[in-house]
Amino acid sequence: MAPRPNWKGYLKLSLVSCAVALFPATTTSERVRFNIINRETGNRVRYDVLDAETGEEVPKEDRVKGYKVGRDDYVLLEEEELDQVALESTHTIDIENFVARDEVDEIYLDETYYLVPTDEVGTEAFAVIREAMEAEGLVGLARVVLYRRERLLMLEPRGEGIAGTLLRYRNEVRDQHDYFDDIPDVKVPKDMLTLAKHILETKKAKFDPSKFEDRYETALKKLIAAKKAGKEPPPAPSPQPSNVINLMDALRRSVQSERRGGSSARRRRTKATHKRTAPRRTARRKLKRAS
C-alpha cells in the first residue's frame, strides 16, 4: 500500500502552479522498538494523563494546549484556534528564490521529502519547474507549513521528481565558534601530512549506502533471538586498547598495514584474473602451433 502524503497543496512559481503532495523520503519502520513491561506481571505498562495537582486522570475532551505566561498562568488554545492560524504556506509552496546548491550550508539541512504531482493537469507545469531548475543548476527556496509550523524548504530536482529538504532556521544552528575557538592552532609537519594523505588515498572509495548496515540493530536482533530461544546472549566485543605513543610511528605503521592489505587484495585479483585468462592463453598457444 502506498504511503500517505504528509502534506497536499500547490507548488507555485510566479503565475505557474500545480497540485503536489509531500511524501517522507526516509523511514524508521525497520528499527527495533520496545514496549515497557511490568517485570512482575509481564503486562504492558500504560501511561495515563494525570492532573499534576489532583493526581486524577484527565479525560481526552478536557485536554487543551496551554502556553505558559507566568508561574501558574497559561493561555489556553483550542485545536480550532490553532487551525485558524492561516498562512499562504499552509496550502501553497511558493518558490521565493533560487540559489546555487553549494551555497546552502549542509548544517542547515533537515528532513527530506519527495515532492510529486497529484493530477495529470499539473504534471506539465511540475516538469517545467523541475527541468528549469536542473538546466540552470539551481535549487528553489520556499516555505511550507508542516505539523502547524512554517518551515523553510529547499527544492532540488531528483530524477523525475523533486526532493524537498526542510531547512533549519538560523537560530536553530549553534555558532561553531563557541566550540572550535578553544581548539589550539596546530602546525602539522609536512612528513606527517604526507603519510596521512597516503592513508586517505588508499582508503578512497565511491559512496555506496548498500555497503553499510546498522550493526547495532543487527546485534539487537541477535540478542532478541537468543533470549527468545533461551540461549546465552552473544558476548559483547571488548574494546581494543590503544598503544599509540608516537604519532609519526603510528602513521608509519598505518601505512605499512594498508600496503600489506592492498598487496593481498592485488594478489587475489591477480590470481582471479589468471584463472580467467589461462584458458584463453592456452587456446592462443594452440592456435599459434596449429598455424
C-alpha positions as CSV (number, residue, x, y, z in Angstrom):
1,M,0.0,0.0,0.0
2,A,1.4,3.4,-1.0
3,P,2.3,5.7,1.9
4,R,0.0,8.6,2.8
5,P,1.3,12.1,2.0
6,N,2.3,14.3,4.9
7,W,1.1,17.4,3.0
8,K,-1.1,18.2,0.0
9,G,-1.4,21.5,-1.7
10,Y,0.1,23.5,-4.6
11,L,3.6,24.2,-5.9
12,K,3.8,27.8,-7.3
13,L,6.3,29.6,-9.4
14,S,5.2,33.1,-10.3
15,L,1.9,32.5,-12.1
16,V,2.6,28.8,-12.8
17,S,1.1,26.3,-10.2
18,C,0.3,22.6,-9.9
19,A,-1.2,20.3,-7.3
20,V,1.5,18.4,-5.4
21,A,2.0,16.1,-2.4
22,L,4.9,15.7,0.0
23,F,5.9,12.1,1.0
24,P,8.6,11.3,3.5
25,A,11.8,10.2,1.7
26,T,13.1,8.2,4.6
27,T,11.6,5.7,7.1
28,T,12.4,4.2,10.5
29,S,10.0,1.4,10.3
30,E,12.8,-1.2,10.3
31,R,14.2,-0.1,13.6
32,V,13.8,-2.4,16.7
33,R,11.2,-0.9,19.0
34,F,10.5,-1.8,22.7
35,N,7.5,-1.7,25.0
36,I,7.7,-1.1,28.7
37,I,6.7,-4.2,30.6
38,N,5.8,-4.8,34.2
39,R,8.5,-7.3,35.3
40,E,6.2,-8.8,38.0
41,T,3.1,-9.4,35.8
42,G,4.5,-9.5,32.3
43,N,1.9,-6.9,31.2
44,R,2.5,-3.8,29.2
45,V,2.7,-0.5,31.1
46,R,0.2,2.1,30.2
47,Y,0.9,5.8,30.6
48,D,-2.1,7.9,31.9
49,V,-2.5,11.6,31.5
50,L,-2.9,12.9,35.1
51,D,-3.6,16.3,36.6
52,A,-0.3,17.5,38.1
53,E,-2.1,18.8,41.3
54,T,-5.0,16.4,41.9
55,G,-3.3,13.2,40.5
56,E,-6.6,12.3,38.8
57,E,-6.8,11.1,35.1
58,V,-7.8,13.8,32.6
59,P,-10.4,12.7,30.0
60,K,-9.4,13.4,26.4
61,E,-12.1,16.0,25.9
62,D,-10.7,18.1,28.8
63,R,-7.1,18.2,27.5
64,V,-6.2,21.5,25.9
65,K,-2.9,23.1,24.8
66,G,-1.6,25.9,27.0
67,Y,1.2,28.5,26.6
68,K,2.9,29.4,29.8
69,V,2.9,33.2,30.5
70,G,3.5,33.1,34.3
71,R,4.4,30.8,37.1
72,D,1.0,29.1,37.1
73,D,-0.7,31.1,34.4
74,Y,-1.4,29.7,30.9
75,V,-3.0,31.0,27.7
76,L,-5.3,28.1,26.5
77,L,-5.6,27.4,22.8
78,E,-8.2,25.2,21.3
79,E,-7.5,23.0,18.3
80,E,-9.9,25.0,16.1
81,E,-8.0,28.2,17.0
82,L,-4.7,26.7,16.1
83,D,-6.1,25.5,12.7
84,Q,-7.2,29.1,12.0
85,V,-3.6,30.4,12.1
86,A,-3.8,30.8,8.3
87,L,-0.6,31.3,6.2
88,E,-0.3,31.0,2.5
89,S,2.3,28.3,3.0
90,T,-0.3,26.2,4.7
91,H,-1.6,25.1,1.3
92,T,0.9,26.6,-1.1
93,I,4.7,26.1,-1.6
94,D,5.5,29.4,-3.3
95,I,9.1,29.4,-4.6
96,E,10.6,32.7,-3.4
97,N,14.2,32.5,-4.6
98,F,16.7,30.3,-6.5
99,V,20.3,29.8,-5.3
100,A,23.3,27.6,-6.3
101,R,23.1,24.3,-4.4
102,D,26.7,24.7,-2.9
103,E,25.6,28.0,-1.3
104,V,23.3,26.1,1.1
105,D,25.4,25.0,4.1
106,E,24.9,21.3,4.9
107,I,24.4,22.0,8.6
108,Y,21.1,23.7,7.7
109,L,19.7,20.5,6.1
110,D,17.0,18.6,8.0
111,E,14.4,16.0,6.9
112,T,13.9,15.3,3.2
113,Y,10.6,14.7,1.4
114,Y,9.6,13.6,-2.1
115,L,7.5,16.2,-4.0
116,V,5.3,14.7,-6.7
117,P,2.4,16.0,-8.8
118,T,-1.0,14.7,-7.9
119,D,-3.0,15.2,-11.1
120,E,-2.3,14.9,-14.8
121,V,-3.3,18.5,-15.5
122,G,-0.4,19.8,-13.3
123,T,2.2,17.3,-14.4
124,E,3.5,19.5,-17.3
125,A,3.8,22.6,-15.0
126,F,5.6,20.4,-12.5
127,A,8.0,19.2,-15.2
128,V,8.7,22.7,-16.4
129,I,9.7,23.9,-12.9
130,R,11.9,20.8,-12.4
131,E,13.6,21.0,-15.8
132,A,14.3,24.8,-15.5
133,M,16.0,24.3,-12.1
134,E,18.1,21.4,-13.4
135,A,19.1,23.3,-16.6
136,E,20.2,26.3,-14.5
137,G,21.8,24.2,-11.8
138,L,19.8,26.0,-9.1
139,V,17.6,24.9,-6.1
140,G,14.5,26.7,-5.1
141,L,13.8,28.2,-1.6
142,A,10.2,28.2,-0.4
143,R,8.1,27.8,2.8
144,V,5.6,25.1,3.8
145,V,3.5,24.6,7.0
146,L,4.1,21.1,8.4
147,Y,2.7,20.0,11.7
148,R,1.5,23.5,12.5
149,R,4.9,25.1,12.0
150,E,6.2,27.0,9.0
151,R,9.4,25.5,7.7
152,L,11.9,26.6,5.1
153,L,12.0,24.2,2.2
154,M,14.8,23.6,-0.4
155,L,13.6,22.2,-3.7
156,E,16.0,20.2,-5.7
157,P,15.5,18.2,-9.0
158,R,15.8,14.5,-8.4
159,G,15.1,12.0,-11.2
160,E,11.6,12.6,-12.5
161,G,10.5,14.3,-9.3
162,I,11.7,17.0,-6.8
163,A,13.3,16.4,-3.4
164,G,12.1,18.9,-0.8
165,T,14.5,19.2,2.1
166,L,13.5,21.1,5.3
167,L,16.0,23.7,6.4
168,R,16.7,24.8,9.9
169,Y,16.3,28.5,10.8
170,R,19.4,30.4,11.7
171,N,18.6,30.5,15.4
172,E,18.4,26.7,15.4
173,V,22.1,26.3,14.3
174,R,24.6,26.8,17.1
175,D,27.6,29.0,16.4
176,Q,30.6,26.9,15.6
177,H,33.0,29.4,17.2
178,D,31.5,28.6,20.7
179,Y,33.0,25.1,20.2
180,F,36.0,25.4,17.9
181,D,37.7,28.6,19.2
182,D,39.3,26.8,22.1
183,I,41.0,24.2,19.8
184,P,44.7,25.2,19.7
185,D,46.2,26.1,16.3
186,V,48.5,23.2,15.4
187,K,51.1,23.4,12.6
188,V,51.1,19.9,11.1
189,P,54.6,18.7,10.0
190,K,54.8,18.1,6.2
191,D,56.0,14.5,6.6
192,M,53.1,13.6,8.9
193,L,50.6,15.2,6.5
194,T,52.1,13.3,3.6
195,L,51.7,10.0,5.4
196,A,48.1,10.8,6.5
197,K,47.2,11.8,2.9
198,H,48.7,8.5,1.7
199,I,46.4,6.6,4.1
200,L,43.4,8.6,2.9
201,E,44.3,7.8,-0.7
202,T,44.5,4.0,0.0
203,K,41.0,4.2,1.6
204,K,39.4,6.3,-1.1
205,A,36.1,4.7,-2.4
206,K,32.8,5.5,-4.0
207,F,29.9,6.2,-1.6
208,D,27.6,3.1,-1.7
209,P,24.9,3.1,1.0
210,S,24.2,-0.6,0.3
211,K,27.6,-1.5,1.8
212,F,26.7,-0.1,5.2
213,E,24.4,-1.7,7.7
214,D,23.1,-0.7,11.1
215,R,25.3,-3.1,13.2
216,Y,23.7,-2.0,16.4
217,E,20.2,-3.0,15.1
218,T,21.7,-6.3,13.9
219,A,23.2,-7.0,17.3
220,L,19.9,-6.2,19.0
221,K,18.1,-8.7,16.8
222,K,20.6,-11.4,17.6
223,L,20.2,-10.6,21.3
224,I,16.4,-10.8,21.0
225,A,16.6,-14.1,19.0
226,A,19.0,-15.6,21.7
227,K,16.7,-14.6,24.5
228,K,13.7,-16.0,22.7
229,A,15.4,-19.3,22.2
230,G,16.5,-19.4,25.8
231,K,20.2,-19.1,24.9
232,E,23.0,-17.0,26.3
233,P,23.2,-13.6,24.7
234,P,26.2,-13.1,22.3
235,P,29.2,-11.7,24.2
236,A,30.0,-8.0,23.6
237,P,33.3,-7.3,21.9
238,S,35.9,-6.0,24.2
239,P,37.4,-2.6,23.4
240,Q,40.9,-2.7,21.9
241,P,43.4,-0.8,23.9
242,S,45.4,1.9,22.1
243,N,49.2,1.7,22.4
244,V,49.8,4.9,20.3
245,I,52.7,6.8,21.9
246,N,54.4,8.4,18.9
247,L,52.0,9.9,16.3
248,M,54.7,9.6,13.5
249,D,55.3,6.0,14.4
250,A,51.5,5.2,14.3
251,L,51.2,6.8,10.9
252,R,54.1,4.8,9.5
253,R,52.6,1.6,10.9
254,S,49.2,2.5,9.4
255,V,50.8,3.0,6.0
256,Q,52.6,-0.4,6.2
257,S,49.3,-2.1,7.3
258,E,47.4,-0.5,4.4
259,R,50.2,-1.6,2.0
260,R,50.0,-5.2,3.2
261,G,46.3,-5.1,2.9
262,G,46.5,-3.7,-0.6
263,S,49.1,-6.2,-1.7
264,S,46.9,-9.1,-0.5
265,A,43.9,-7.7,-2.4
266,R,46.1,-7.2,-5.6
267,R,47.3,-10.8,-5.3
268,R,43.8,-12.1,-5.0
269,R,42.7,-10.0,-8.1
270,T,45.8,-11.3,-10.0
271,K,45.0,-14.9,-9.2
272,A,41.4,-14.4,-10.2
273,T,42.5,-12.7,-13.5
274,H,45.0,-15.5,-14.1
275,K,42.3,-18.2,-13.7
276,R,40.0,-16.4,-16.2
277,T,42.7,-15.7,-18.8
278,A,44.6,-19.0,-18.5
279,P,42.2,-21.0,-20.8
280,R,42.4,-18.1,-23.4
281,R,46.2,-18.2,-23.4
282,T,46.2,-21.9,-23.8
283,A,43.8,-21.6,-26.7
284,R,46.0,-18.9,-28.3
285,R,49.1,-21.1,-27.9
286,K,47.4,-24.0,-29.6
287,L,46.2,-21.7,-32.4
288,K,49.8,-20.5,-33.0
289,R,51.2,-24.1,-33.1
290,A,48.4,-25.1,-35.4
291,S,49.2,-22.1,-37.8
